[in-house]
Amino acid sequence: MSWVGVMPEKTALLIVDLQNDFLHKDGAYARGGQSNADIAALPDRVLPVANAIREHGGWVVSTQFTLVPGKGGEPFISPHLKALRPFLGKGDFAPGSWGHSLVETLQPADLCIEKVAYSAFFMTRMEWVLRKAGIESLYVCGIVTNGGVASTVRDAHVRDFHVTVLSDGCAAFSRAAHENSLSDLSTICRIATCAEAEVELSRVVARPHDQA
């Protein structure tokens, strides 16, 4: 896919679900025996891109997978997720909790969006917030490549956002699933590395009123 150039004030790093309950050693997934080295490595890999976005006046947007508590605090969990992750329970991914939060390495986010399904656009305020912020282009990173990332990217594409997926800024529980998803997504968006994104942002020419 062609690249239209970086306009930082209209660009966001969209971080999909890099939350404590997914990544931290004390989080829900680690307690359930679902740790993954590729996923755990993402925050440090993505941090230079986040810093470059901040330096040049762009936005950092965090999506946060959410298990909405019902009566007594027991969360609403869709049947397919319960079958895949039977260890999930009360308090996990609860709104406002430590586990629900973006990992410390990448904080703070300028905007945070709670989501209840794979796509960050499904029944959320995501599109409204991005439009209000004037965001037109997205660098997308996070987890999992074949789940939340892929679904969010496809929904962004049909809404005419210009999307770049950071190939080494995403991961899945299977490297084959990750690579296959990147191949599929390359038909609707641009694929770039975190290092390439840093270079693009570093080449931004100062606007006239920024020059002394």
N, CA and C of each residue as an Amber inpcrd file, in Angstrom:
protein
   636
   0.8430000  -1.1960000   0.0000000   0.0000000   0.0000000   0.0000000
   0.8810000   1.2490000   0.0000000   0.4480000   2.2910000  -0.6800000
   1.2230000   3.5310000  -0.7400000   1.0910000   4.3050000   0.5640000
   2.0560000   5.1660000   0.7960000   2.1010000   5.9700000   2.0210000
   1.8910000   7.4230000   1.6640000   1.0200000   8.0950000   2.4220000
   0.6630000   9.4700000   2.0980000   1.5370000  10.4890000   2.8190000
   2.4400000  10.0470000   3.6900000   3.2800000  10.9800000   4.4200000
   2.7380000  11.2460000   5.8140000   3.6330000  11.6540000   6.6960000
   3.2780000  11.8290000   8.0960000   2.8300000  13.2560000   8.3740000
   1.6370000  13.3940000   8.9450000   1.1640000  14.6600000   9.5080000
   0.8940000  14.3560000  10.9840000   1.8800000  14.5930000  11.8390000
   1.8000000  14.1080000  13.2230000   0.5240000  14.4920000  13.9550000
   0.0710000  15.7270000  13.7650000  -1.1170000  16.1550000  14.5050000
  -2.3770000  15.4100000  14.0640000  -2.3010000  14.7270000  12.9210000
  -3.4280000  13.9370000  12.4330000  -3.1430000  12.4400000  12.4770000
  -2.1190000  12.0720000  13.2550000  -1.6710000  10.6870000  13.3130000
  -1.7300000  10.1650000  14.7440000  -2.1100000   8.9040000  14.8840000
  -2.1420000   8.2810000  16.2100000  -1.4430000   6.9370000  16.1830000
  -0.7910000   6.6180000  17.2850000  -0.3500000   5.2560000  17.5410000
  -1.5000000   4.5850000  18.2610000  -2.1130000   3.6130000  17.6250000
  -3.2500000   2.9050000  18.2040000  -2.7450000   1.5940000  18.8160000
  -2.7490000   1.5510000  20.1370000  -2.2290000   0.4070000  20.8890000
  -3.4030000  -0.4960000  21.2560000  -3.4060000  -1.6980000  20.6930000
  -4.5250000  -2.6090000  20.9030000  -4.2220000  -3.5650000  22.0610000
  -4.8740000  -3.3240000  23.1850000  -4.9670000  -4.2930000  24.2820000
  -3.6440000  -4.6600000  24.9610000  -2.6840000  -3.7640000  25.0010000
  -1.4490000  -4.0520000  25.7370000  -1.6760000  -3.6830000  27.2080000
  -2.3850000  -4.5610000  27.8880000  -2.8650000  -4.3260000  29.2430000
  -2.1710000  -5.2510000  30.2450000  -2.1860000  -4.8350000  31.4990000
  -1.5380000  -5.6250000  32.5360000  -2.0960000  -7.0410000  32.6330000
  -3.3990000  -7.1960000  32.5070000  -3.9730000  -8.5370000  32.6380000
  -3.5530000  -9.4650000  31.5050000  -3.1550000  -8.9240000  30.3780000
  -2.6310000  -9.7350000  29.2880000  -1.1300000 -10.0030000  29.4280000
  -0.3560000  -8.9830000  29.8410000   1.0960000  -9.0410000  29.7240000
   1.8680000  -9.2190000  31.0240000   1.3960000  -8.6270000  32.1060000
   2.1840000  -8.6020000  33.3290000   2.2450000  -9.9820000  33.9880000
   3.3510000 -10.2480000  34.6850000   3.5280000 -11.5460000  35.3480000
   2.4910000 -11.7810000  36.4380000   1.8610000 -10.7020000  36.9140000
   0.8170000 -10.8370000  37.9280000  -0.5830000 -10.6940000  37.3330000
  -0.6730000 -10.6150000  36.0190000  -1.9550000 -10.4210000  35.3570000
  -2.7520000 -11.7010000  35.1950000  -3.9690000 -11.5510000  34.6960000
  -4.8940000 -12.6800000  34.5840000  -4.3720000 -13.7870000  33.6880000
  -3.7610000 -13.4220000  32.5600000  -3.2900000 -14.4500000  31.6280000
  -2.1030000 -15.2210000  32.1870000  -1.1910000 -14.5390000  32.8500000
  -0.0620000 -15.2340000  33.4670000  -0.5500000 -16.1730000  34.5630000
  -1.5160000 -15.7410000  35.3430000  -2.0720000 -16.6020000  36.3910000
  -2.7480000 -17.8310000  35.7910000  -3.2610000 -17.6670000  34.5530000
  -3.9110000 -18.7760000  33.8740000  -2.9610000 -19.5990000  33.0300000
  -1.6580000 -19.3290000  33.1270000  -0.6740000 -20.1000000  32.3920000
  -0.5840000 -19.7570000  30.9230000  -0.9240000 -18.5130000  30.5690000
  -0.9600000 -18.1090000  29.1660000   0.0880000 -17.0510000  28.8290000
   1.2490000 -17.1240000  29.4170000   2.3250000 -16.1810000  29.1030000
   2.8900000 -16.4750000  27.7190000   3.4020000 -15.4310000  27.0670000
   3.9570000 -15.5890000  25.7260000   5.0880000 -14.5860000  25.5440000
   6.2630000 -15.0670000  25.1650000   7.4510000 -14.2060000  25.0880000
   7.3170000 -13.1420000  24.0020000   6.7420000 -13.4880000  22.8620000
   6.5890000 -12.5150000  21.7820000   5.6890000 -11.3620000  22.2070000
   4.6190000 -11.6980000  22.9040000   3.6910000 -10.6630000  23.3750000
   4.3400000  -9.8220000  24.4700000   5.0460000 -10.4660000  25.3920000
   5.6860000  -9.7410000  26.5010000   6.7180000  -8.7420000  26.0210000
   7.3230000  -8.9860000  24.8520000   8.3700000  -8.1070000  24.3290000
   7.8260000  -6.8380000  23.6760000   6.5310000  -6.7710000  23.4260000
   5.9800000  -5.6730000  22.6310000   6.1200000  -4.2820000  23.2530000
   5.8370000  -4.0730000  24.5350000   5.9100000  -2.7070000  25.0690000
   7.2450000  -2.0130000  24.8190000   8.3500000  -2.6930000  25.0810000
   9.6630000  -2.0780000  24.8730000   9.9280000  -1.8190000  23.3990000
   9.3980000  -2.6700000  22.5360000   9.6030000  -2.5050000  21.0990000
   8.7990000  -1.3240000  20.5530000   7.6260000  -1.1270000  21.1170000
   6.7260000  -0.0730000  20.6460000   7.0560000   1.2870000  21.2640000
   7.6890000   1.2940000  22.4330000   7.9380000   2.5410000  23.1630000
   8.6200000   3.6200000  22.3230000   9.6670000   3.3280000  21.5310000
  10.2800000   4.3980000  20.7290000   9.3040000   5.0500000  19.7430000
   8.3720000   4.2830000  19.2190000   7.3700000   4.8570000  18.3090000
   6.4290000   5.7670000  19.0950000   6.0110000   5.3120000  20.2660000
   5.1450000   6.1410000  21.1130000   5.8330000   7.4580000  21.4720000
   7.1090000   7.3840000  21.8150000   7.8440000   8.5950000  22.1640000
   7.9750000   9.5330000  20.9670000   8.2070000   8.9680000  19.7890000
   8.3220000   9.7910000  18.5790000   6.9950000  10.4550000  18.2490000
   5.9140000   9.7250000  18.4010000   4.5730000  10.2960000  18.1760000
   4.3460000  11.4700000  19.1300000   4.6620000  11.2630000  20.3940000
   4.4660000  12.3270000  21.3890000   5.3290000  13.5460000  21.0630000
   6.5850000  13.2910000  20.6980000   7.5190000  14.3800000  20.4160000
   7.0400000  15.2660000  19.2810000   6.3710000  14.6670000  18.3110000
   5.9620000  15.4230000  17.1280000   4.4930000  15.8400000  17.1500000
   3.8540000  15.7350000  18.3050000   2.5090000  16.2800000  18.4410000
   1.3890000  15.3660000  18.0290000   1.6860000  14.0580000  17.8720000
   0.6410000  13.0990000  17.5380000  -0.0610000  12.5770000  18.7850000
  -0.8440000  11.5490000  18.5910000  -1.6940000  11.0170000  19.6460000
  -1.3110000   9.5760000  19.9730000  -1.4480000   9.2080000  21.2340000
  -1.3330000   7.8140000  21.6560000  -2.7220000   7.3830000  22.1320000
  -3.2660000   6.3650000  21.4670000  -4.6180000   5.8940000  21.7690000
  -4.5350000   4.4380000  22.2230000  -5.0730000   4.1490000  23.3860000
  -5.0430000   2.7960000  23.9380000  -6.4370000   2.1930000  23.9320000
  -6.5620000   0.9810000  23.3750000  -7.8170000   0.2520000  23.5250000
  -7.6470000  -0.7370000  24.6620000  -8.7040000  -0.9060000  25.4390000
  -8.6150000  -1.7680000  26.6030000  -9.7670000  -2.7810000  26.6180000
  -9.3820000  -4.0450000  26.3870000 -10.3770000  -5.0990000  26.4550000
 -10.9950000  -5.1000000  27.8380000 -12.3140000  -5.2730000  27.8880000
 -13.0610000  -5.0930000  29.1280000 -14.0210000  -6.2470000  29.3650000
 -14.0050000  -6.7770000  30.5850000 -15.0290000  -7.7130000  31.0240000
 -15.9410000  -6.9520000  31.9810000 -17.1060000  -6.6200000  31.5020000
 -18.0360000  -5.7930000  32.2830000 -18.6070000  -6.6110000  33.4460000
 -18.4670000  -6.0980000  34.6650000 -19.0070000  -6.8380000  35.8130000
 -20.5330000  -6.7680000  35.8530000 -21.1420000  -7.8920000  36.1500000
 -22.5800000  -7.9260000  36.3780000 -22.8690000  -7.9180000  37.8740000
 -24.0020000  -8.4580000  38.2490000 -24.3650000  -8.5060000  39.6610000
 -23.3480000  -9.3240000  40.4430000 -22.9550000  -8.7870000  41.5900000
 -21.9930000  -9.4870000  42.4130000 -20.5810000  -9.4340000  41.8820000
 -20.3800000  -8.6750000  40.7820000 -19.0490000  -8.5210000  40.2180000
 -18.6600000  -9.5970000  39.2340000 -19.4860000 -10.6150000  39.0370000
 -19.1670000 -11.6510000  38.0630000 -19.2450000 -11.0560000  36.6490000
 -18.1920000 -11.2320000  35.8460000 -18.1590000 -10.5650000  34.5300000
 -19.0150000 -11.2640000  33.4870000 -19.5030000 -10.4570000  32.5460000
 -20.1490000 -11.0000000  31.3540000 -19.0380000 -11.4920000  30.4170000
 -19.0120000 -12.7710000  30.1100000 -17.9950000 -13.3520000  29.2390000
 -18.6900000 -14.0960000  28.1120000 -18.3520000 -13.7510000  26.8730000
 -18.9680000 -14.4120000  25.7300000 -18.5990000 -15.8940000  25.7260000
 -19.4800000 -16.7460000  25.2330000 -19.2360000 -18.1950000  25.2770000
 -17.9320000 -18.6310000  24.6100000 -17.5860000 -18.0190000  23.4570000
 -16.3710000 -18.4440000  22.7620000 -15.1300000 -18.1200000  23.5980000
 -15.1460000 -16.9550000  24.3000000 -13.9980000 -16.5890000  25.1240000
 -13.9240000 -17.4750000  26.3680000 -15.0510000 -17.7760000  26.9390000
 -15.0690000 -18.6450000  28.1200000 -14.5050000 -20.0140000  27.7800000
 -14.8140000 -20.4970000  26.5640000 -14.2880000 -21.7950000  26.1410000
 -12.7780000 -21.7400000  25.9340000 -12.2860000 -20.6250000  25.3630000
 -10.8560000 -20.4810000  25.1070000 -10.0620000 -20.1930000  26.3670000
 -10.6110000 -19.3770000  27.2730000  -9.9000000 -18.9140000  28.4630000
 -10.7580000 -19.1490000  29.7130000 -10.9290000 -20.4060000  30.0950000
 -11.8170000 -20.7050000  31.2260000 -11.3350000 -20.1420000  32.5570000
 -10.0710000 -19.7190000  32.6240000  -9.5300000 -19.1770000  33.8720000
 -10.0080000 -17.7610000  34.1660000 -10.5810000 -17.0770000  33.1860000
 -11.0270000 -15.6960000  33.4100000 -12.1930000 -15.6690000  34.3940000
 -12.1500000 -14.6820000  35.2910000 -13.2040000 -14.6210000  36.2930000
 -13.3540000 -13.2510000  36.9100000 -13.9240000 -13.2140000  38.0670000
 -14.2540000 -11.9830000  38.7750000 -13.0140000 -11.1240000  38.9850000
 -13.1030000  -9.8670000  38.5950000 -12.0150000  -8.9080000  38.7790000
 -11.0820000  -8.7880000  37.5930000 -11.0660000  -9.7820000  36.7000000
 -10.1730000  -9.7200000  35.5400000 -10.7050000  -8.7210000  34.5130000
  -9.8140000  -7.8810000  34.0040000 -10.1460000  -6.8800000  32.9810000
 -11.3290000  -6.0000000  33.3990000 -11.4730000  -5.7930000  34.6940000
 -12.5700000  -4.9630000  35.2050000 -12.2650000  -3.4900000  34.9750000
 -13.2410000  -2.7000000  34.5360000 -13.0150000  -1.2760000  34.2770000
 -12.4040000  -0.5750000  35.4820000 -11.3270000   0.1830000  35.2230000
 -10.6810000   0.9480000  36.2720000  -9.6910000   0.1710000  37.1200000
  -9.5760000  -1.1220000  36.8920000  -8.6610000  -1.9280000  37.6930000
  -7.2440000  -1.8490000  37.1540000  -6.2880000  -2.2870000  37.9660000
  -4.8830000  -2.3410000  37.5320000  -4.7330000  -3.2430000  36.3160000
  -5.3640000  -4.3940000  36.3350000  -5.2450000  -5.3330000  35.2280000
  -5.8050000  -4.8020000  33.9270000  -6.7820000  -3.9500000  34.0370000
  -7.4480000  -3.3680000  32.8620000  -6.5920000  -2.2980000  32.1960000
  -5.6340000  -1.7520000  32.9220000  -4.8770000  -0.5830000  32.4690000
  -3.8120000  -0.9160000  31.4390000  -3.4830000   0.0850000  30.6150000
  -2.3410000   0.0090000  29.7160000  -1.0850000  -0.2560000  30.5390000
  -0.1800000  -1.0970000  30.0160000   1.0540000  -1.3870000  30.7460000
   1.8240000  -0.0960000  31.0150000   2.5170000  -0.0790000  32.1340000
   3.1850000   1.1400000  32.5980000   4.1920000   1.6730000  31.5860000
   4.8860000   0.7890000  30.8890000   5.9160000   1.1990000  29.9330000
   5.3910000   2.1790000  28.9060000   4.1420000   2.0200000  28.4990000
   3.5860000   2.8320000  27.4120000   2.6800000   3.9560000  27.8950000
   2.4960000   4.0890000  29.1770000   1.6670000   5.1780000  29.6830000
   2.4020000   6.5130000  29.5810000   1.6620000   7.6280000  29.4920000
   0.2060000   7.6870000  29.4590000  -0.3290000   7.6760000  28.0310000
  -1.5620000   7.2560000  27.8880000  -2.2660000   7.3860000  26.6120000
  -3.0450000   8.6980000  26.6160000  -3.1670000   9.2980000  25.4450000
  -3.9750000  10.5170000  25.3310000  -5.4600000  10.1960000  25.3500000
  -5.8050000   9.0490000  24.7760000  -7.1960000   8.6180000  24.7220000
  -7.2480000   7.1320000  25.0430000  -8.2570000   6.7240000  25.8090000
  -8.4460000   5.3110000  26.1340000  -9.8640000   4.8960000  25.7490000
  -9.9600000   3.7500000  25.1040000 -11.2460000   3.2570000  24.6310000
 -11.4920000   1.8610000  25.1770000 -12.5470000   1.6970000  25.9660000
 -12.9370000   0.3620000  26.4120000 -13.5840000  -0.3820000  25.2570000
 -13.2920000  -1.6820000  25.1450000 -13.9300000  -2.4830000  24.1050000
 -14.3140000  -3.8400000  24.6780000 -15.3350000  -4.4600000  24.0800000
 -15.8500000  -5.7160000  24.6100000 -15.7350000  -6.8540000  23.6010000
 -15.2070000  -6.5630000  22.4170000 -15.0640000  -7.5700000  21.3740000
 -13.7180000  -7.3700000  20.6930000 -13.4480000  -8.1370000  19.6280000
 -12.1620000  -8.0200000  18.9600000 -11.9210000  -6.6070000  18.4350000
 -12.8670000  -6.0680000  17.6880000 -12.6640000  -4.7600000  17.0710000
 -12.8680000  -3.6280000  18.0720000 -11.9620000  -2.6570000  18.0400000
 -12.0940000  -1.4850000  18.9040000 -13.1730000  -0.5320000  18.4200000
 -13.7470000  -0.8180000  17.2530000 -14.8240000   0.0130000  16.7260000
 -16.2040000  -0.5510000  17.0430000 -16.2820000  -1.8010000  17.4870000
 -17.5680000  -2.4490000  17.7240000 -18.2270000  -1.9230000  18.9910000
 -19.3270000  -1.1860000  18.8100000 -20.1190000  -0.6630000  19.9210000
 -19.2940000   0.1920000  20.8900000 -18.3300000   0.9680000  20.3480000
 -17.5210000   1.8660000  21.1720000 -17.5930000   3.2830000  20.6050000
 -16.9570000   4.2150000  21.3010000 -16.8950000   5.5970000  20.8420000
 -15.6400000   5.8610000  20.0020000 -14.9470000   4.8160000  19.5840000
 -13.6640000   4.9710000  18.9000000 -13.7280000   5.9200000  17.7110000
 -14.6200000   5.6590000  16.7590000 -14.6510000   6.4990000  15.5700000
 -14.9650000   7.9440000  15.9280000 -15.9080000   8.1650000  16.8130000
 -16.2910000   9.5240000  17.2140000 -15.0840000  10.2650000  17.7970000
 -14.3410000   9.5840000  18.6780000 -13.1820000  10.2070000  19.3220000
 -12.0920000  10.5300000  18.3040000 -11.7970000   9.5920000  17.4020000
 -10.7610000   9.8370000  16.3990000 -11.1400000  11.0110000  15.5000000
 -12.3920000  11.0780000  15.0880000 -12.8420000  12.1940000  14.2320000
 -12.7280000  13.5220000  14.9800000 -13.1470000  13.5460000  16.2330000
 -13.0860000  14.7800000  17.0140000 -11.6500000  15.2460000  17.2100000
 -10.7260000  14.3000000  17.3150000  -9.3180000  14.6420000  17.4940000
  -8.6350000  15.0020000  16.1770000  -9.3350000  14.8330000  15.0690000
  -8.7620000  15.1500000  13.7660000  -7.7890000  14.0980000  13.2590000
  -7.8730000  12.9060000  13.8000000  -6.9430000  11.8370000  13.4150000
  -7.3870000  11.1860000  12.1130000  -6.4440000  11.0880000  11.1750000
  -6.7250000  10.4850000   9.8740000  -5.8710000   9.2480000   9.6050000
  -4.7010000   9.1760000  10.2350000  -3.7660000   8.0800000   9.9880000
  -3.4580000   7.3500000  11.2930000  -3.3100000   6.0420000  11.1960000
  -3.0700000   5.2110000  12.3640000  -1.8680000   4.3040000  12.1490000
  -0.9540000   4.2920000  13.1210000   0.0140000   3.2170000  13.2540000
  -0.6050000   2.2600000  14.2680000  -0.7920000   1.0110000  13.8960000
  -1.4800000   0.0680000  14.7810000  -0.4980000  -0.9780000  15.2940000
  -0.5540000  -1.2230000  16.5970000   0.2690000  -2.2470000  17.2280000
  -0.5720000  -2.9430000  18.2800000  -0.0460000  -4.0410000  18.8280000
  -0.7370000  -4.6810000  19.9330000  -1.0190000  -6.1450000  19.7230000
  -2.0660000  -6.6210000  20.4070000  -2.3930000  -8.0530000  20.3920000
  -3.8970000  -8.2720000  20.2020000  -4.1980000  -9.4920000  19.7510000
  -3.3130000 -10.3740000  19.0180000  -3.4660000 -10.0400000  17.5350000
  -2.4330000 -10.3430000  16.7580000  -2.4290000  -9.9400000  15.3560000
  -3.6360000 -10.4770000  14.6150000  -3.9970000 -11.7190000  14.8920000
  -5.0970000 -12.3630000  14.1840000  -6.4460000 -12.1680000  14.8710000
  -6.4790000 -11.3540000  15.9180000  -7.7190000 -11.0960000  16.6340000
  -8.0390000  -9.6180000  16.6970000  -7.7090000  -9.0030000  17.8450000
  -8.0320000  -7.5920000  18.0380000  -7.3940000  -6.6790000  17.0240000
  -6.1390000  -6.9520000  16.6520000  -5.4610000  -6.0980000  15.6720000
  -6.1450000  -6.1980000  14.3090000  -6.3180000  -7.4180000  13.8120000
  -6.8970000  -7.6130000  12.4820000  -8.3140000  -7.0370000  12.3910000
  -9.1250000  -7.2860000  13.3980000 -10.5070000  -6.8020000  13.3700000
 -10.5650000  -5.2790000  13.4140000  -9.7210000  -4.6820000  14.2570000
  -9.6890000  -3.2270000  14.3630000  -9.1910000  -2.5910000  13.0700000
  -8.1550000  -3.1730000  12.4780000  -7.6000000  -2.6440000  11.2230000
  -8.6350000  -2.7040000  10.1120000  -9.3420000  -3.7970000  10.0030000
 -10.3520000  -3.9110000   8.9370000 -11.4760000  -2.8940000   9.1260000
 -11.8800000  -2.6810000  10.3650000 -12.9190000  -1.6810000  10.6130000
 -12.4060000  -0.2630000  10.3630000 -11.1450000  -0.0090000  10.6650000
 -10.5670000   1.3090000  10.3680000 -10.4960000   1.5260000   8.8570000
 -10.1460000   0.4840000   8.1380000 -10.0320000   0.5710000   6.6800000
 -11.3550000   0.9680000   6.0330000 -12.4490000   0.3330000   6.4340000
 -13.7390000   0.6500000   5.8120000 -14.2480000   2.0260000   6.2330000
 -13.6340000   2.6060000   7.2540000 -13.9820000   3.9560000   7.6800000
 -13.0230000   5.0050000   7.1040000 -12.1890000   4.5800000   6.1800000
 -11.2910000   5.4680000   5.4250000 -10.1740000   6.0910000   6.2570000
  -9.7600000   5.4240000   7.3230000  -8.5280000   5.8190000   7.9940000
  -7.3600000   5.2080000   7.2240000  -6.2500000   5.9460000   7.1620000
  -5.0490000   5.4170000   6.5270000  -4.2840000   4.6340000   7.5840000
  -4.1380000   3.3270000   7.3590000  -3.6270000   2.4380000   8.4040000
  -2.2730000   1.8410000   8.0270000  -1.3590000   1.8850000   8.9930000
  -0.0920000   1.1650000   8.9120000  -0.0160000   0.2200000  10.0940000
   0.1560000  -1.0590000   9.8300000   0.3410000  -2.0390000  10.8980000
   1.8350000  -2.2040000  11.1550000   2.2320000  -2.0840000  12.4020000
   3.6380000  -2.2590000  12.7730000   3.9060000  -3.7580000  12.9400000
   4.6000000  -4.3380000  11.9870000   4.7460000  -5.7890000  11.9220000
   5.4120000  -6.3760000  13.1590000   6.4370000  -5.6940000  13.6690000
   7.1070000  -6.1870000  14.8700000   6.5680000  -5.5240000  16.1370000
   5.5060000  -4.7530000  15.9880000   4.8190000  -4.1550000  17.1210000
   3.5460000  -4.9090000  17.4760000   3.3320000  -6.0290000  16.7820000
   2.1830000  -6.8900000  17.0290000   2.6790000  -8.3060000  17.2960000
   1.8490000  -9.1180000  17.8980000   2.2030000 -10.5150000  18.1340000
   0.9230000 -11.3110000  18.3540000   1.0680000 -12.6220000  18.2130000
  -0.0210000 -13.5480000  18.4780000   0.5250000 -14.7060000  19.3000000
  -0.3470000 -15.6020000  19.7280000   0.1110000 -16.7540000  20.4980000
   0.7960000 -17.7810000  19.6070000   0.6570000 -17.6110000  18.3020000
   1.3450000 -18.4530000  17.3320000   2.0310000 -17.5540000  16.3160000
   3.3190000 -17.7900000  16.0500000   4.0240000 -16.9730000  15.0650000
   3.4530000 -17.1850000  13.6670000   2.9760000 -18.3920000  13.3800000
   2.3570000 -18.6490000  12.0810000   1.0870000 -17.8220000  11.9220000
   0.2770000 -17.7400000  12.9780000  -0.9390000 -16.9280000  12.9280000
  -0.5930000 -15.4610000  12.7260000   0.4680000 -15.0120000  13.3890000
   0.9270000 -13.6260000  13.2340000   1.3350000 -13.3410000  11.7930000
   2.1710000 -14.1820000  11.2170000   2.6560000 -13.9630000   9.8480000
   1.5300000 -14.0660000   8.8320000   0.6480000 -15.0320000   9.0100000
  -0.4720000 -15.1720000   8.0810000  -1.4010000 -13.9610000   8.1310000
  -1.6110000 -13.4400000   9.3120000  -2.4790000 -12.2670000   9.4590000
  -1.8700000 -11.0360000   8.7970000  -0.5530000 -10.8480000   8.9580000
   0.1090000  -9.7230000   8.3060000  -0.0150000  -9.8230000   6.7990000
   0.1310000 -11.0220000   6.2770000  -0.0100000 -11.2220000   4.8360000
  -1.4120000 -10.8610000   4.3670000  -2.4170000 -11.2860000   5.1080000
  -3.8000000 -10.9640000   4.7500000  -4.0670000  -9.4660000   4.8430000
  -3.5710000  -8.8390000   5.8990000  -3.8350000  -7.4150000   6.1130000
  -3.1170000  -6.5340000   5.0940000  -2.0490000  -7.0310000   4.5120000
  -1.2810000  -6.2240000   3.5500000  -2.0930000  -5.8470000   2.3180000
  -3.2290000  -6.4970000   2.1150000  -4.0780000  -6.1530000   0.9720000
  -4.9390000  -4.9190000   1.2380000  -5.0610000  -4.5250000   2.5080000
  -5.9130000  -3.3760000   2.8270000  -5.1830000  -2.2740000   3.5860000
  -3.9330000  -2.5220000   3.9680000  -3.1930000  -1.5010000   4.7080000
  -1.7120000  -1.6450000   4.4090000  -0.9470000  -0.7050000   4.9220000
   0.5030000  -0.7520000   4.7580000   1.1180000  -1.4960000   5.9410000
   2.1740000  -2.2410000   5.6900000   2.9120000  -2.9370000   6.7400000
   4.2950000  -2.2930000   6.8580000   4.7000000  -1.9620000   8.0800000
   6.0110000  -1.3590000   8.3090000   6.5310000  -1.8290000   9.6580000
   7.8280000  -1.6970000   9.8690000   8.4130000  -2.0370000  11.1630000
   8.3750000  -0.8240000  12.0920000   8.6120000  -1.0750000  13.3630000
   8.6890000   0.0270000  14.3270000   9.8250000   0.9770000  13.9600000
  10.9620000   0.4290000  13.5280000  12.0980000   1.2720000  13.1440000
  11.7490000   2.1540000  11.9630000  11.0280000   1.6160000  10.9990000
  10.6150000   2.4160000   9.8420000   9.6610000   3.5300000  10.2520000
   8.7840000   3.2450000  11.2010000   7.8770000   4.2820000  11.6910000
   8.6440000   5.3910000  12.3890000   9.6540000   5.0240000  13.1790000
  10.4950000   6.0330000  13.8360000  11.1760000   6.9400000  12.8190000
  11.6990000   6.3500000  11.7590000  12.3700000   7.1320000  10.7160000
  11.3890000   8.0910000  10.0610000  10.2130000   7.6040000   9.7490000
   9.1940000   8.4610000   9.1260000   8.8780000   9.6630000  10.0110000
   8.7280000   9.4120000  11.2900000   8.3990000  10.4980000  12.2110000
   9.5680000  11.4500000  12.3990000  10.7900000  10.9370000  12.3510000
  11.9680000  11.7890000  12.5240000  12.1890000  12.7080000  11.3340000
  11.5950000  12.3690000  10.1880000  11.7590000  13.1640000   8.9780000
  10.7230000  14.2680000   8.8380000   9.8440000  14.3760000   9.8260000
   8.8340000  15.4200000   9.7790000   9.5130000  16.7790000   9.7790000
   9.1620000  17.5980000   8.8090000   9.7500000  18.9470000   8.6910000
   8.9860000  19.8930000   9.6110000   9.7100000  20.6680000  10.3860000
   9.0680000  21.6310000  11.2930000   8.2070000  22.6000000  10.5080000
   7.0440000  22.8730000  11.0570000   6.1550000  23.8500000  10.4280000
   6.7590000  25.2390000  10.5880000   6.4180000  26.1860000   9.7010000
   7.0410000  27.5130000   9.7350000   6.9720000  28.1980000  11.0920000
   5.8220000  28.0450000  11.7720000   5.7080000  28.7600000  13.0380000
   6.5030000  28.0840000  14.1520000   7.0440000  26.8620000  13.8870000
   7.8980000  26.2020000  14.8580000   9.3500000  26.6050000  14.7140000
   9.6910000  27.2730000  13.6030000  11.0760000  27.6080000  13.3390000
  11.4360000  28.9690000  13.9110000  12.6140000  29.0480000  14.4810000
  13.0480000  30.3210000  15.0710000  13.5000000  31.2850000  13.9770000
